[in-house]
Amino acid sequence: MRSVPEIRGGKIEQQGQIAEKARERCRRPMANLRLAIDSAFWDLNVSSPQLIEGTAKAVPGEPSPLALATTARTIRPLQLSFLANALPLGLIPSLAPSTSKDVGSFAIQSFLFTPSADNWWMALVGQFRPKKLITNIKKEVELGLETFRHGDELEWSQLKRFAKHFVDKSLYAVGFFSQLSLTTDTSLLFNVENHGDKVGRRTKAMLLHKLENHDVTLEAAWPELFVDSKGSYWNVPTSISLDVSSLIPDSGLGYRFGLHKNDGQPQALNSPSGGIPLTLLPGLCAKAAFSYEKSIDLWRKPEKDSKARKSVEELDEYSYDVRLGEPHAAISGIVGGTCAAWFGGDKSTNATVGYQQDVSEAGQSVILNSKRRNRFSADMFGSLLYTLQLGEFKKDFIDLTRIDARFDIHSASSFVKDAAYLISDIVKGRVDREMNPLASPKFNLILQQQVAGPIVFRMDSRISLGCPSQKQLSRVEDVMFGLSYSFRLLQSGKILAWFSPTRKETMIELRLFEF
């Protein structure tokens, strides 16, 4: 949140020295190298059109989400303020399968109004799902035509039913957002949203405080929405977290620690592919993590006059995105560790999901089976990244090709244990075992290619390389596609539309100072 621009009336005002900090960070090979420590912790946000807020939490301790899936640094209402001026009629579309069979998956959001003061602003956002309305109107029209065929007249009750379709609350959702700057270093964010097709409302409050070398975040949500690595959504009735993280330089040591508490039984919002993750079950978790990263340039072509101020007439001499303005090749790596202690809760229960009518808003009930959650755990992780960029992203054609290839080991202990199983299978014979998904190394590949001018196509993919004791070949676990339009005036800002075949979701976002 330290580098989030303020958006008012469709214009972006830089806060402090954001632009200068962005130029200083242009040399960083790939910011998402730190996804390893973020996903091992608790506060990694993932973009999701399931909520008006536009985010969900990645389930902690699972393989890190794709870089394209991570949420924008700018909070959703500020994105909508800009997008409403950039898109036709101020309507922002999205696609997200609904939990109710009779509610359409296609949604349209509209930024309604945003009063503000010097240290406070609020926003009201509306959402409309047209598919159910179209379906119901079609049925009424067919019924009316059938009435005319039999020579009967339309009754007043039929006209009333036709009108009621437009006020059906399941078609609509509304979200209220507010931010208050208590001091220059402390901000309070609050949002609440209500979906007509779901029971209850969602509420979230967040207190952000920045110290000289640390960021402190206190967050509470009831309920909190989590999404796992297979695209299944889980509702945790109450989730509270306190995180303290150091500000990590381009290279060097970083650390973070915090407390996280869940209450209530998690509920599945869609058809899950497995049991409820153990980290979502009730309990209090104290967690700490550290990491060390290093980057080495193999070669780099510096951008000419990167710090010079140019007039509007000379903007074509700038890259469309200052973070993509230097052709280079680099190798970077990160290694770190985590430890966690659990208090309270049922440490010996896991959950799978069975289906039962009229149980919870998702129509699902929870069936428990036994699987132990460790009270104390510690592990190591590491990532190695190779980045190659050709082109300066200034010309209109063939001036940007970028490849980011990252190799991740999410759990060193699971990987070593599986290697020991492999030796045991060779010596004593193969034994069928339940494999830990974290034991399998992951290969992440990001391809970016300029289409024309500021338009860039992007593909993110995650490939499981298979555990040492498994004979199965590598397989693609997840893939996402994106199309972005960069704005030179924003220095490093773009409108991004992404599609996830795994989650069957599409969303349009404003992303600033990231790639």
Buried (B, 14 or more C-beta within 10 A) or exposed (E): BEBBBBBEEEEBEBEEEBBEEBBEBBBBBBBBBBBBBBBBBBBBBBBBBBBBBBBBBBBBBBBBBBBBBBBBBBBBBBBBBBBBEBBEEBEBBBBBBBBBEEBBBBBBBBBBEBEBEEEEBBBBBBBBBEBBBEEBEEEBEEEBEEBEEEEEEEEEEEEEBBEEBEEBEBBBBBBBBBBBBEEEEEBBBBBBBBBBBBEEBBBBBBBBBBEEEEBBBBBBBBBBBBBBBBBBBBBBBBBBBBBBBBEBEEBEEBBBBBBBBBBBBBBBBBEBEEBBBBBBBBBBBBBBBBBBBEBEBEEEEEBEEEEEEEEEEEEEEBBBBBBBBBBBBBBBBBBBBBBBBBEEBEBEBBBBBEEEEEEBBBBBBBEBEEBEBEEEBEBBBBBBBBBBBBBBBBBEEEBBBBBBBBBBBBBBBBBBBBBEBBEBBEEEEEEEEEBBBBBBBBBBBBBBBBEEBBBBEBBBBBBBBBBBBBEEEEEEBBBBBBBBBBBBEBBBBBBBBBBBEBBEBBBBBBBBBBB
